[in-house]
Amino acid sequence: MPTYVVTAAEGRFTPEEKGEIAKGITHAHSSATGAQGFFAQVIFSPVAAGNHFLGGKPLKADHIFVHGQIRAGRTNEQKQGLLDSIVGVVARAANTDSRYVWVYLAELPAAQMVEYGKLLPSPGGELAWLESMSQEDRDYLTSVGR
């Protein structure tokens, strides 16, 4: 699964903002890559005051960092669209300027990722991968997030 870790100051987001950001990132990932939404997971990582530095000094601005790990094999155009969408989604949901939203994508080869006990497919092979699972695993995976 692509994993997006959203890091910001502790207490920065309301539960509603978290939900909006998670849905927005999931939609952005699906739109950019064509992968089903249940592949994307979003994790929020709060940082306590005094534990985040920028330029060697405590961070005082309203920065939000999104670190995404995705399967390698997407085009530069897909990745640029994904980055732009995530910045927009997070800035709108958090009611902040886009200058405070920093997004990083890291690519991992599918051959280095296992989920549900199975090596992940290359981009575009998700349907065959899903169909190779037991019915129980397919039902579970497709029910995630409902």
Contact map, one row per residue, 1 for C-alpha under 8 A:
11100000000000000000000000000000000000111000000000000000000000000000010000000000000000000000000000000000000000000010000000000000000000000000000000
11110000000000000000000000000000000000111000000000000000000000000001111000000000000000000000000000000000000000000000000000000000000000000000000000
11111000000000000000000000000000000000011110000000000000000000000001110000000000000000000000000000000000000000000000000000000000000000000000000000
01111100000000000000000000000000000000011110000000000000000000000111100000000000000000000000000000000000000000000000000000000000000000000000000000
00111110000000000000000000000000000000000111100000000000000000001111000000000000000000000000000000000000000000000000000000000000000000000000000000
00011111000000000000000000000000000000000111100000000000000000011110000000000000000000000000000000000000000000000000000000000000000000000000000000
00001111100000000000000000000000000000000001111000000000000000011100000000000000000000000000000000000000000000000000000000000000000000000000000000
00000111110100000000000000000000000000000000111000000000000001111000000000000000000000000000000000000000000000000000000000000000000000000000000000
00000011111100000000000000000000000000000000011110000000000001010000000000000000000000000000000000000000000000000000000000000000000000000000000000
00000001111110000000000000000000000000000000011110000000000000000000000000000000000000000000000000000000000000000000000000000000000000000000000000
00000000111111000000000000000000000000000000010000000000000000000000000000000000000000000000000000000000000000000000000000000000000000000000000000
00000001111111000000000000000000000000000000010000000000000000000000000000000000000000000000000000000000000000000000000000000000000000000000000000
00000000011111111100000000000000000000000000000000000000000000000000000000000000000000000000010000000000000000000000000000000000000000000000000000
00000000001111111100000000000000000000000000000000000000000000000000000000000000000000000000000000000000000000000000000000000000000000000000000000
00000000000011111110000000000000000000000000000000000000000000000000000000000000000000000000000000000000000000000000000000000000000000000000000000
00000000000011111111000000000000000000000000000000000000000000000000000000000000000000000000000000000000000000000000000000000000000000000000000000
00000000000011111111100000000000000000000000000000000000000000000000000000000000000000000000110000000000000000000000000000000000000000000000000000
00000000000011111111110000000000000000000001000000000000000000000000000000000000000000000000000000000000000000000000000000000000000000000000000000
00000000000000111111111000000000000000000000000000000000000000000000000000000000000000000000000000000000000000000000000000000000000000000000000000
00000000000000011111111100000000000000000000000000000000000000000000000000000000000000000000100000000000000000000000000000000000000000000000000000
00000000000000001111111110000000000000000000000000000000000000000000000000000000000000001100100000000000000000000000000000000000000000000000000000
00000000000000000111111111000000000000001100000000000000000000000000000000000000000000000000000000000000000000000000000000000000000000000000000000
00000000000000000011111111100000000000000000000000000000000000000000000000000000000000000000000000000000000000000000000000000000000000000000000000
00000000000000000001111111110000000000000000000000000000000000000000000000000000000001001100000000000000000000000000000000000000000000000000000000
00000000000000000000111111111000000000000100000000000000000000000000000000000000000011001000000000000000000000000000000000000000000000000000000000
00000000000000000000011111111100000010011100000000000000000000000000000000000000000000000000000000000000000000000000000000000000000000000000000000
00000000000000000000001111111110000010000000000000000000000000000000000000000000000000000000000000000000000000000000000000000000000000000000000000
00000000000000000000000111111111000000000000000000000000000000000000000000000000010011000000000000000000000000000000000000000000000000000000000000
00000000000000000000000011111111111010010000000000000000000000000000000000000000010000000000000000000000000000000000000000000000000000000000000000
00000000000000000000000001111111111110000000000000000000000000000000000000000000000000000000000000000000000000000000000000000000000000000000000000
00000000000000000000000000111111111000000000000000000000000000000000000000000000000000000000000000000000000000000000000000000000000000000000000000
00000000000000000000000000011111110000000000000000000000000000000000000000000110110000000000000000000000000000000000000000000000000000000000000000
00000000000000000000000000001111111000000000000000000000000000000000000001000100000000000000000000000000000000000000000000100000000000000000000000
00000000000000000000000000001111111100000000000000000000000000000000000000000000000000000000000000000000000000000000000000010000000000000000000000
00000000000000000000000000001110111110100000000000000000000000000000000000000000000000000000000000000000000000000000000000110100000000000000000000
00000000000000000000000000000100011111100000000000000000000000000000000000000000000000000000000000000000000000000000000000000000000000000000000000
00000000000000000000000001101100001111110000000000000000000000000000000000000000000000000000000000000000000000000000000000000000000000000000000000
00000000000000000000000000000000000111111000000000000000000000000000000000000000000000000000000000000000000000000000000000000000000000000000110110
11000000000000000000000000000000001111111000000000000000000000000000000000000000000000000000000000000000000000000000000000000000000000000000000000
11110000000000000000000001001000000011111100000000000000000000000000000000000000000000000000000000000000000000000000000000000000000000000000000000
11110000000000000000010001000000000001111110000000000000000000000000000000000000000000000000000000000000000000000000000000000000000000000000000000
00111100000000000000010011000000000000011111000000000000000000000000000000000000000000000000000000000000000000000000000000000000000000000000000000
00111100000000000000000000000000000000001111100000000000000000000000000000000000000000000000000000000000000000000000000000000000000000000000000000
00001110000000000100000000000000000000000111110000000000000000000000000000000000000000000000000000000000000000000000000000000000000000000000000000
00001111000000000000000000000000000000000011111000000000000000000000000000000000000000000000000000000000000000000000000000000000000000000000000000
00000011111100000000000000000000000000000001111100000000000000000000000000000000000000000000000000000000000000000000000000000000000000000000000000
00000011110000000000000000000000000000000000111110110000000000000000000000000000000000000000000000000000000000000000000000000000000000000000000000
00000000110000000000000000000000000000000000011111110000000000000000000000000000000000000000000000000000000000000000000000000000000000000000000000
00000000110000000000000000000000000000000000001111110000000000000000000000000000000000000000000000000000000000000000000000000000000000000000000000
00000000000000000000000000000000000000000000000111111000011000000000000000000000000000000000000000000000000000000000000000000000000000000000000000
00000000000000000000000000000000000000000000001111111000010000000000000000000000000000000000000000000000000000000000000000000000000000000000000000
00000000000000000000000000000000000000000000001111111100011000000000000000000000000000000000000000000000000000000000000000000000000000000000000000
00000000000000000000000000000000000000000000000001111111111000000000000000000000000000000000000000000000000000000000000000000000000000000000000000
00000000000000000000000000000000000000000000000000011111111000000000000000000000000000000000000000000000000000000000000000000000000000000000000000
00000000000000000000000000000000000000000000000000001111100000000000000000000000000000000000000000000000000000000000000000000000000000000000000000
00000000000000000000000000000000000000000000000000001111110000000000000000000000000000000000000000000000000000000000000000000000000000000000000000
00000000000000000000000000000000000000000000000000001111111000000000000000000000000000000000000000000000000000000000000000000000000000000000000000
00000000000000000000000000000000000000000000000001111101111100000000000000000000000000000000000000000000000000000000000000000000000000000000000000
00000000000000000000000000000000000000000000000001011100111110000000000000000000000000000000000000000000000000000000000000000000000000000000000000
00000000000000000000000000000000000000000000000000000000011111000000000000000000000000000000000000000000000000000000000000000000000000000000000000
00000000000000000000000000000000000000000000000000000000001111100000000000000000000000000000000000010000000000000000000000000000000000000000000000
00000001100000000000000000000000000000000000000000000000000111110000000000000000000000000000000100010000000000000000000000000000000000000000000000
00000001000000000000000000000000000000000000000000000000000011111000000000000000000000000000000000011100000000000000000000000000000000000000000000
00000111100000000000000000000000000000000000000000000000000001111100000000000000000000000000000000011100000000000000000000000000000000000000000000
00001111000000000000000000000000000000000000000000000000000000111110000000000000000000000000000000001111000000000000000000000000000000000000000000
00011110000000000000000000000000000000000000000000000000000000011111000000000000000000000000000000001111000000000000000000000000000000000000000000
00011100000000000000000000000000000000000000000000000000000000001111100000000000000000000000000000000011110000000000000000000000000000000000000000
01111000000000000000000000000000000000000000000000000000000000000111110000000000000000000000000000000011110000000000000000000000000000000000000000
01110000000000000000000000000000000000000000000000000000000000000011111000000000000000000000000000000000111100000000000000000000000000000000000000
11100000000000000000000000000000000000000000000000000000000000000001111100000000000000000000000000000000111100000000000000000000000000000000000000
01000000000000000000000000000000000000000000000000000000000000000000111111000000000000000000000000000000001111000000000001100000000000000000000000
00000000000000000000000000000000000000000000000000000000000000000000011111000000000000000000000000000000001111000000000001100000000000000000000000
00000000000000000000000000000000000000000000000000000000000000000000001111100000000000000000000000000000000010000000000001100000000000000000000000
00000000000000000000000000000000100000000000000000000000000000000000001111110110000000000000000000000000000000000000000000100000000000000000000000
00000000000000000000000000000000000000000000000000000000000000000000000011111110000000000000000000000000000000000000000000000000000000000000000000
00000000000000000000000000000000000000000000000000000000000000000000000001111111000000000000000000000000000000000000000000000000000000000000000000
00000000000000000000000000000000000000000000000000000000000000000000000000111111100000000000000000000000000000000000000000000000000000000000000000
00000000000000000000000000000001100000000000000000000000000000000000000001111111110000000000000000000000000000000000000000000000000000000000000000
00000000000000000000000000000001000000000000000000000000000000000000000001111111111000000000000000000000000000000000000000000000000000000000000000
00000000000000000000000000000000000000000000000000000000000000000000000000011111111100000000000000000000000000000000000000000000000000000000000000
00000000000000000000000000000001000000000000000000000000000000000000000000001111111110000000000000000000000000000000000000000000000000000000000000
00000000000000000000000000011001000000000000000000000000000000000000000000000111111111000000000000000000000000000000000000000000000000000000000000
00000000000000000000000000000000000000000000000000000000000000000000000000000011111111100000000000000011100000000000000000000000000000000000000000
00000000000000000000000000000000000000000000000000000000000000000000000000000001111111110000000000000000000000000000000000000000000000000000000000
00000000000000000000000010010000000000000000000000000000000000000000000000000000111111111000000000000000000000000000000000000000000000000000000000
00000000000000000000000110010000000000000000000000000000000000000000000000000000011111111100000000000010000000000000000000000000000000000000000000
00000000000000000000000000000000000000000000000000000000000000000000000000000000001111111110000001001110000000000000000000000000000000000000000000
00000000000000000000000000000000000000000000000000000000000000000000000000000000000111111111000001000000000000000000000000000000000000000000000000
00000000000000000000100110000000000000000000000000000000000000000000000000000000000011111111100000000000000000000000000000000000000000000000000000
00000000000000000000100100000000000000000000000000000000000000000000000000000000000001111111110000001000000000000000000000000000000000000000000000
00000000000000000000000000000000000000000000000000000000000000000000000000000000000000111111111111011000000000000000000000000000000000000000000000
00000000000000000000000000000000000000000000000000000000000000000000000000000000000000011111111100000000000000000000000000000000000000000000000000
00000000000000001001100000000000000000000000000000000000000000000000000000000000000000001111111100000000000000000000000000000000000000000000000000
00000000000010001000000000000000000000000000000000000000000000000000000000000000000000000111111100000000000000000000000000000000000000000000000000
00000000000000000000000000000000000000000000000000000000000000000000000000000000000000000011111110000000000000000000000000000000000000000000000000
00000000000000000000000000000000000000000000000000000000000001000000000000000000000000000011111111010000000000000000000000000000000000000000000000
00000000000000000000000000000000000000000000000000000000000000000000000000000000000000000010001111111000000000000000000000000000000000000000000000
00000000000000000000000000000000000000000000000000000000000000000000000000000000000000110010000111111000000000000000000000000000000000000000000000
00000000000000000000000000000000000000000000000000000000000000000000000000000000000000000000000011111100000000000000000000000000000000000000000000
00000000000000000000000000000000000000000000000000000000000011110000000000000000000000000010000111111100000000000000000000000000000000000000000000
00000000000000000000000000000000000000000000000000000000000000111100000000000000000000100110000011111110000000000000000000000000000000000000000000
00000000000000000000000000000000000000000000000000000000000000111100000000000000000000100000000000111111000000000000000000000000000000000000000000
00000000000000000000000000000000000000000000000000000000000000001111000000000000001001100000000000001111100000000000000000000000000000000000000000
00000000000000000000000000000000000000000000000000000000000000001111000000000000001000000000000000000111110000000000000000000000000000000000000000
00000000000000000000000000000000000000000000000000000000000000000011110000000000001000000000000000000011111000000000000000000000000000000000000000
00000000000000000000000000000000000000000000000000000000000000000011110000000000000000000000000000000001111100000000000000000000000000000000000000
00000000000000000000000000000000000000000000000000000000000000000000111100000000000000000000000000000000111110000000000000000000000000000000000000
00000000000000000000000000000000000000000000000000000000000000000000111100000000000000000000000000000000011111011000000000000000000000000000000000
00000000000000000000000000000000000000000000000000000000000000000000001110000000000000000000000000000000001111111000000001000000000000000000000000
00000000000000000000000000000000000000000000000000000000000000000000001100000000000000000000000000000000000111111000001111000000000000000000000000
00000000000000000000000000000000000000000000000000000000000000000000000000000000000000000000000000000000000011111100001111000000000000000000000000
00000000000000000000000000000000000000000000000000000000000000000000000000000000000000000000000000000000000111111100001100000000000000000000000000
00000000000000000000000000000000000000000000000000000000000000000000000000000000000000000000000000000000000111111110001100000000000000000000000000
00000000000000000000000000000000000000000000000000000000000000000000000000000000000000000000000000000000000000111111111100000000000000000000000000
10000000000000000000000000000000000000000000000000000000000000000000000000000000000000000000000000000000000000001111111100000000000000000000000000
00000000000000000000000000000000000000000000000000000000000000000000000000000000000000000000000000000000000000000111110000000000000000001000000000
00000000000000000000000000000000000000000000000000000000000000000000000000000000000000000000000000000000000000000111111000000000000000000000000000
00000000000000000000000000000000000000000000000000000000000000000000000000000000000000000000000000000000000000000111111100000000000000000000000000
00000000000000000000000000000000000000000000000000000000000000000000000000000000000000000000000000000000000001111110111110000000000000000000000000
00000000000000000000000000000000000000000000000000000000000000000000000000000000000000000000000000000000000001111110011111000000100000000000000000
00000000000000000000000000000000000000000000000000000000000000000000000000000000000000000000000000000000000001100000001111111100100000000000000000
00000000000000000000000000000000000000000000000000000000000000000000001110000000000000000000000000000000000011100000000111111100000000000000000000
00000000000000000000000000000000101000000000000000000000000000000000001111000000000000000000000000000000000000000000000011111100000000000000000000
00000000000000000000000000000000011000000000000000000000000000000000000000000000000000000000000000000000000000000000000011111110000000000000000000
00000000000000000000000000000000000000000000000000000000000000000000000000000000000000000000000000000000000000000000000011111111100000000000000000
00000000000000000000000000000000001000000000000000000000000000000000000000000000000000000000000000000000000000000000000011111111110000000000000000
00000000000000000000000000000000000000000000000000000000000000000000000000000000000000000000000000000000000000000000000000011111111000000000000000
00000000000000000000000000000000000000000000000000000000000000000000000000000000000000000000000000000000000000000000000000001111111100000000000000
00000000000000000000000000000000000000000000000000000000000000000000000000000000000000000000000000000000000000000000000110001111111110000000000000
00000000000000000000000000000000000000000000000000000000000000000000000000000000000000000000000000000000000000000000000000000111111110000100000000
00000000000000000000000000000000000000000000000000000000000000000000000000000000000000000000000000000000000000000000000000000011111111000100000000
00000000000000000000000000000000000000000000000000000000000000000000000000000000000000000000000000000000000000000000000000000001111111000000000000
00000000000000000000000000000000000000000000000000000000000000000000000000000000000000000000000000000000000000000000000000000000111111111100000000
00000000000000000000000000000000000000000000000000000000000000000000000000000000000000000000000000000000000000000000000000000000001111111100000000
00000000000000000000000000000000000000000000000000000000000000000000000000000000000000000000000000000000000000000000000000000000000011111110000000
00000000000000000000000000000000000000000000000000000000000000000000000000000000000000000000000000000000000000000000000000000000000011111111000000
00000000000000000000000000000000000000000000000000000000000000000000000000000000000000000000000000000000000000000001000000000000000011111111100000
00000000000000000000000000000000000000000000000000000000000000000000000000000000000000000000000000000000000000000000000000000000011011111111110000
00000000000000000000000000000000000000000000000000000000000000000000000000000000000000000000000000000000000000000000000000000000000000111111111000
00000000000000000000000000000000000000000000000000000000000000000000000000000000000000000000000000000000000000000000000000000000000000011111111100
00000000000000000000000000000000000001000000000000000000000000000000000000000000000000000000000000000000000000000000000000000000000000001111111100
00000000000000000000000000000000000001000000000000000000000000000000000000000000000000000000000000000000000000000000000000000000000000000111111100
00000000000000000000000000000000000000000000000000000000000000000000000000000000000000000000000000000000000000000000000000000000000000000011111111
00000000000000000000000000000000000001000000000000000000000000000000000000000000000000000000000000000000000000000000000000000000000000000001111111
00000000000000000000000000000000000001000000000000000000000000000000000000000000000000000000000000000000000000000000000000000000000000000000001111
00000000000000000000000000000000000000000000000000000000000000000000000000000000000000000000000000000000000000000000000000000000000000000000001111
